[in-house]
């Protein structure tokens, strides 16, 4: 005989912290939340009182007025966003607070409700914000279940794509908890150097020695090659394999390649001040393993999870 699975415990009613120096508006908003949504409401008569309450317990959402003495709504939004970035904040706006509301939304508030529409619009707005917050938490839980990610990219020779791709890969490295913030930054630097090398030196065949003559001839040569066949039509192919144990990045250009043994020794201190050796030095220093293919148009970078505890 098999036992039936235990039903999940019902989710507790959400708690909303209502912040307003007006007792009338504070009571009206609280009544709407309690009666229409079944929320548990905690009240604060000032921004400072709200911060004191937040130190004791983090609610499901914060509903705050904007125009208050002392810590106003905008300052409250800024402080909460720094201390609890996942906590959704909804604004109550009144006449004369429109400009402040826009600034608060830019600084991180999730939504707003005009005070004159509290009875008709507040419940729906809070419900929408709470649903979005729940979905975000579920997404975070799902990300904790990821064990392996694999991506393929074919990049044009557009240097503006490089930091975008690097940020994309860094985010997944962080989600997999492969390394700490310092390691994440170092991986980003190594990736950026390798991608730019593939675009400029590999696909466009613009040598780093030209940089010794100054930036102007170097970037002029890049611009010329971008508009010339076959250089401009070549692509940089990126294959990333990310897991909780290591990150592997395979970067291949469509250029003629080179003999890897002709590269300057990145560990030779004599090459430290040379422009041509700086990128290779950073790549080899920041990654755990670096490999080239025989043709010399592909580099493999490997970053492993540190052993012996938290990365």
VEXDREN-2710 file (C-alpha; in Angstrom, 1 decimal):
% VEXDREN-2710
k/r/px/py/pz
1/UNK/0.0/0.0/0.0
2/UNK/1.4/3.3/-1.0
3/UNK/0.7/6.5/0.9
4/UNK/-0.6/9.5/-0.8
5/UNK/1.8/12.4/-1.2
6/UNK/1.5/15.1/1.4
7/UNK/-0.2/18.2/0.1
8/UNK/1.8/21.3/0.0
9/UNK/1.2/23.7/2.8
10/UNK/-0.8/26.7/1.7
11/UNK/1.2/29.8/1.1
12/UNK/0.8/32.3/3.9
13/UNK/-1.1/35.5/3.3
14/UNK/1.1/38.2/2.0
15/UNK/2.2/41.0/4.3
16/UNK/2.2/44.6/3.1
17/UNK/4.0/47.4/4.9
18/UNK/1.9/50.6/4.4
19/UNK/3.9/53.8/4.9
20/UNK/2.1/57.2/5.1
21/UNK/2.1/60.1/7.5
22/UNK/-1.6/60.7/6.9
23/UNK/-3.6/58.4/9.3
24/UNK/-6.7/58.7/7.0
25/UNK/-4.9/57.5/3.8
26/UNK/-3.0/54.9/5.8
27/UNK/-6.2/53.4/7.2
28/UNK/-7.9/53.5/3.8
29/UNK/-5.1/51.7/2.0
30/UNK/-4.9/49.1/4.8
31/UNK/-8.6/48.5/4.7
32/UNK/-8.5/47.9/0.9
33/UNK/-5.6/45.4/1.2
34/UNK/-7.2/43.5/4.1
35/UNK/-10.7/43.3/2.7
36/UNK/-10.0/42.9/-1.1
37/UNK/-6.8/40.8/-0.9
38/UNK/-6.8/39.3/2.5
39/UNK/-3.4/40.8/3.2
40/UNK/-1.8/41.2/6.6
41/UNK/-1.0/44.9/6.9
42/UNK/1.7/46.5/9.0
43/UNK/1.5/50.3/9.3
44/UNK/4.3/52.9/9.6
45/UNK/3.7/56.7/10.0
46/UNK/7.1/57.8/8.6
47/UNK/10.0/56.6/6.5
48/UNK/12.2/56.1/9.5
49/UNK/9.5/54.0/11.3
50/UNK/9.2/51.9/8.1
51/UNK/13.0/51.2/8.1
52/UNK/12.9/50.2/11.8
53/UNK/10.1/47.7/11.0
54/UNK/12.0/46.4/8.0
55/UNK/15.0/45.5/10.2
56/UNK/12.7/43.3/12.3
57/UNK/10.7/41.6/9.4
58/UNK/10.8/41.8/5.6
59/UNK/7.2/42.0/4.2
60/UNK/6.0/40.8/0.9
61/UNK/5.7/44.3/-0.5
62/UNK/5.9/48.0/0.6
63/UNK/3.2/50.6/-0.2
64/UNK/4.5/54.1/0.5
65/UNK/3.4/57.7/0.2
66/UNK/5.9/60.0/-1.5
67/UNK/5.5/63.3/0.3
68/UNK/6.4/62.7/3.9
69/UNK/8.5/64.7/6.5
70/UNK/11.9/63.4/7.2
71/UNK/12.7/60.4/5.0
72/UNK/10.3/60.9/2.0
73/UNK/9.1/58.2/-0.4
74/UNK/12.0/58.7/-2.9
75/UNK/14.6/58.3/-0.2
76/UNK/12.8/55.3/1.2
77/UNK/12.8/53.6/-2.2
78/UNK/16.5/54.2/-2.6
79/UNK/17.3/52.8/0.8
80/UNK/15.1/49.7/0.4
81/UNK/16.5/49.0/-3.0
82/UNK/20.1/49.0/-1.6
83/UNK/19.2/46.8/1.4
84/UNK/16.5/44.5/0.0
85/UNK/16.7/44.7/-3.8
86/UNK/14.1/41.9/-4.3
87/UNK/11.4/43.6/-2.2
88/UNK/8.7/45.2/-4.5
89/UNK/7.7/48.8/-3.7
90/UNK/4.5/50.5/-4.8
91/UNK/4.0/54.2/-4.6
92/UNK/0.9/56.2/-3.6
93/UNK/0.9/59.4/-5.6
94/UNK/-1.1/62.6/-4.8
95/UNK/-1.3/65.9/-6.5
96/UNK/2.1/67.6/-6.6
97/UNK/4.1/64.4/-6.3
98/UNK/4.1/63.4/-10.0
99/UNK/7.7/64.4/-10.7
100/UNK/8.9/62.7/-7.5
101/UNK/7.0/59.6/-8.6
102/UNK/8.8/59.4/-11.9
103/UNK/12.1/59.7/-10.1
104/UNK/11.1/56.9/-7.7
105/UNK/10.1/54.6/-10.5
106/UNK/13.4/55.2/-12.2
107/UNK/15.2/54.4/-8.9
108/UNK/13.5/51.1/-8.6
109/UNK/9.8/51.3/-7.5
110/UNK/7.7/48.6/-9.1
111/UNK/4.4/50.5/-9.7
112/UNK/2.2/53.3/-8.5
113/UNK/-1.4/54.1/-7.6
114/UNK/-3.0/57.6/-7.5
115/UNK/-4.4/58.2/-4.0
116/UNK/-7.8/59.2/-5.5
117/UNK/-8.0/55.6/-7.0
118/UNK/-7.0/53.6/-4.0
119/UNK/-10.3/51.9/-3.6
120/UNK/-10.6/50.9/-7.3
121/UNK/-6.9/50.3/-8.4
122/UNK/-4.8/49.4/-5.3
123/UNK/-5.8/45.8/-4.9
124/UNK/-5.2/44.9/-8.5
125/UNK/-1.8/46.7/-8.6
126/UNK/-0.6/45.0/-5.4
127/UNK/-1.8/41.7/-6.7
128/UNK/0.1/42.2/-10.0
129/UNK/3.3/43.2/-8.2
130/UNK/3.1/40.2/-5.8
131/UNK/2.5/37.8/-8.6
132/UNK/5.6/39.1/-10.5
133/UNK/7.7/38.8/-7.3
134/UNK/6.5/35.2/-6.8
135/UNK/7.4/34.4/-10.4
136/UNK/10.9/35.9/-9.9
137/UNK/11.4/33.8/-6.8
138/UNK/10.3/30.6/-8.6
139/UNK/12.7/31.5/-11.5
140/UNK/15.5/31.7/-9.0
141/UNK/14.5/28.3/-7.6
142/UNK/14.5/26.9/-11.1
143/UNK/18.0/28.3/-11.7
144/UNK/19.2/26.5/-8.7
145/UNK/18.3/23.3/-10.5
146/UNK/20.4/24.0/-13.6
147/UNK/23.5/21.7/-13.8
148/UNK/24.7/22.5/-17.3
149/UNK/24.2/25.2/-19.9
150/UNK/25.5/25.2/-23.5
151/UNK/25.4/28.1/-25.9
152/UNK/26.6/28.7/-29.5
153/UNK/27.1/32.2/-31.0
154/UNK/28.3/33.5/-34.4
155/UNK/29.3/37.1/-33.9
156/UNK/29.8/39.8/-36.5
157/UNK/33.1/41.8/-36.2
158/UNK/31.3/44.3/-34.0
159/UNK/33.2/45.2/-30.9
160/UNK/30.1/46.5/-29.2
161/UNK/28.8/42.9/-29.0
162/UNK/31.7/41.8/-26.9
163/UNK/30.8/43.4/-23.5
164/UNK/27.2/42.3/-24.0
165/UNK/28.2/38.6/-24.6
166/UNK/30.6/38.8/-21.7
167/UNK/27.9/40.1/-19.3
168/UNK/25.5/37.4/-20.5
169/UNK/28.1/34.6/-19.8
170/UNK/29.1/36.2/-16.5
171/UNK/25.5/36.2/-15.3
172/UNK/25.3/32.4/-15.9
173/UNK/28.6/31.9/-14.2
174/UNK/27.2/33.7/-11.1
175/UNK/23.9/31.7/-11.2
176/UNK/25.9/28.5/-11.2
177/UNK/28.0/29.7/-8.4
178/UNK/31.1/28.7/-10.2
179/UNK/33.3/31.4/-8.7
180/UNK/33.0/34.5/-6.5
181/UNK/32.7/38.1/-7.7
182/UNK/36.5/38.5/-8.1
183/UNK/36.6/35.3/-10.2
184/UNK/33.6/36.4/-12.2
185/UNK/35.4/39.7/-13.1
186/UNK/38.6/37.9/-14.0
187/UNK/36.8/35.5/-16.3
188/UNK/35.1/38.5/-18.0
189/UNK/38.4/40.2/-18.6
190/UNK/39.9/37.1/-20.1
191/UNK/36.9/36.5/-22.4
192/UNK/36.9/40.1/-23.6
193/UNK/40.6/39.9/-24.5
194/UNK/40.1/36.6/-26.4
195/UNK/37.0/37.8/-28.3
196/UNK/38.7/41.0/-29.4
197/UNK/41.8/39.0/-30.4
198/UNK/39.6/36.8/-32.6
199/UNK/37.8/39.7/-34.2
200/UNK/40.7/42.1/-34.8
201/UNK/43.8/39.9/-35.1
202/UNK/42.0/36.7/-36.4
203/UNK/39.2/37.8/-38.7
204/UNK/40.4/41.3/-39.7
205/UNK/44.1/40.3/-39.7
206/UNK/45.1/43.6/-38.1
207/UNK/48.3/42.9/-36.2
208/UNK/48.9/44.2/-32.7
209/UNK/52.3/45.6/-33.8
210/UNK/50.4/48.4/-35.5
211/UNK/49.3/49.5/-32.1
212/UNK/52.9/50.4/-31.3
213/UNK/52.5/53.3/-33.9
214/UNK/49.5/54.7/-32.0
215/UNK/45.8/54.3/-31.8
216/UNK/45.0/56.3/-35.0
217/UNK/46.6/54.0/-37.6
218/UNK/45.5/50.9/-35.6
219/UNK/41.8/51.8/-35.6
220/UNK/42.0/53.1/-39.2
221/UNK/43.2/49.7/-40.3
222/UNK/40.3/48.0/-38.4
223/UNK/37.7/50.3/-40.1
224/UNK/39.2/49.7/-43.5
225/UNK/39.1/45.9/-43.1
226/UNK/35.5/45.9/-41.8
227/UNK/34.5/47.2/-45.3
228/UNK/36.7/44.9/-47.2
229/UNK/36.1/41.3/-48.4
230/UNK/36.7/38.7/-47.1
231/UNK/37.6/40.2/-43.7
232/UNK/34.4/42.0/-43.0
233/UNK/32.2/39.0/-43.6
234/UNK/34.0/36.6/-41.3
235/UNK/32.5/35.6/-38.0
236/UNK/33.7/34.7/-34.5
237/UNK/32.2/31.4/-33.3
238/UNK/31.8/31.0/-29.5
239/UNK/30.8/27.8/-27.9
240/UNK/30.4/27.9/-24.1
241/UNK/29.8/24.9/-21.9
242/UNK/28.9/25.9/-18.3
243/UNK/28.4/23.6/-15.4
244/UNK/28.8/23.8/-11.6
245/UNK/32.3/22.4/-11.8
246/UNK/33.8/24.3/-14.7
247/UNK/33.3/26.8/-17.5
248/UNK/34.7/26.0/-21.0
249/UNK/34.8/28.7/-23.7
250/UNK/35.8/27.8/-27.2
251/UNK/36.4/30.8/-29.4
252/UNK/37.2/30.3/-33.1
253/UNK/37.7/32.9/-35.8
254/UNK/37.6/32.4/-39.6
255/UNK/41.0/33.9/-40.3
256/UNK/44.1/32.1/-41.6
257/UNK/45.3/31.4/-38.1
258/UNK/48.9/31.4/-36.9
259/UNK/51.5/29.1/-35.3
260/UNK/50.8/29.1/-31.6
261/UNK/54.5/28.7/-30.8
262/UNK/55.0/32.1/-32.4
263/UNK/53.0/33.8/-29.7
264/UNK/55.0/35.8/-27.1
265/UNK/55.5/33.9/-23.8
266/UNK/52.9/35.4/-21.5
267/UNK/54.9/34.4/-18.5
268/UNK/58.0/36.2/-19.6
269/UNK/58.3/39.4/-17.6
270/UNK/60.0/41.1/-20.6
271/UNK/56.7/41.0/-22.4
272/UNK/54.8/42.7/-19.6
273/UNK/55.0/46.2/-21.0
274/UNK/54.4/45.1/-24.6
275/UNK/50.9/45.9/-26.0
276/UNK/51.0/42.6/-28.0
277/UNK/51.5/40.6/-24.8
278/UNK/49.1/42.2/-22.4
279/UNK/45.9/40.4/-23.5
280/UNK/47.7/37.0/-23.5
281/UNK/49.1/37.7/-20.1
282/UNK/45.7/38.4/-18.7
283/UNK/44.1/35.4/-20.4
284/UNK/46.7/33.0/-19.0
285/UNK/46.7/34.6/-15.6
286/UNK/43.0/34.6/-15.1
287/UNK/42.1/31.2/-16.6
288/UNK/43.0/27.8/-15.2
289/UNK/43.8/26.3/-18.6
290/UNK/44.4/27.8/-22.1
291/UNK/44.7/25.7/-25.3
292/UNK/45.1/26.5/-29.0
293/UNK/44.2/24.3/-32.0
294/UNK/46.9/23.4/-34.6
295/UNK/45.7/26.0/-37.1
296/UNK/45.9/28.7/-34.5
297/UNK/42.4/30.2/-35.1
298/UNK/40.8/28.7/-32.0
299/UNK/41.4/29.2/-28.3
300/UNK/39.9/27.2/-25.5
301/UNK/39.6/28.8/-22.1
302/UNK/38.8/26.8/-19.0
303/UNK/37.8/28.1/-15.6
304/UNK/37.3/25.5/-12.8
305/UNK/35.4/25.8/-9.6
306/UNK/37.9/26.3/-6.7
307/UNK/38.3/23.2/-4.5
308/UNK/38.1/23.2/-0.8
309/UNK/35.0/25.2/-0.1
310/UNK/33.0/28.2/-1.3
311/UNK/34.3/29.7/-4.5
END
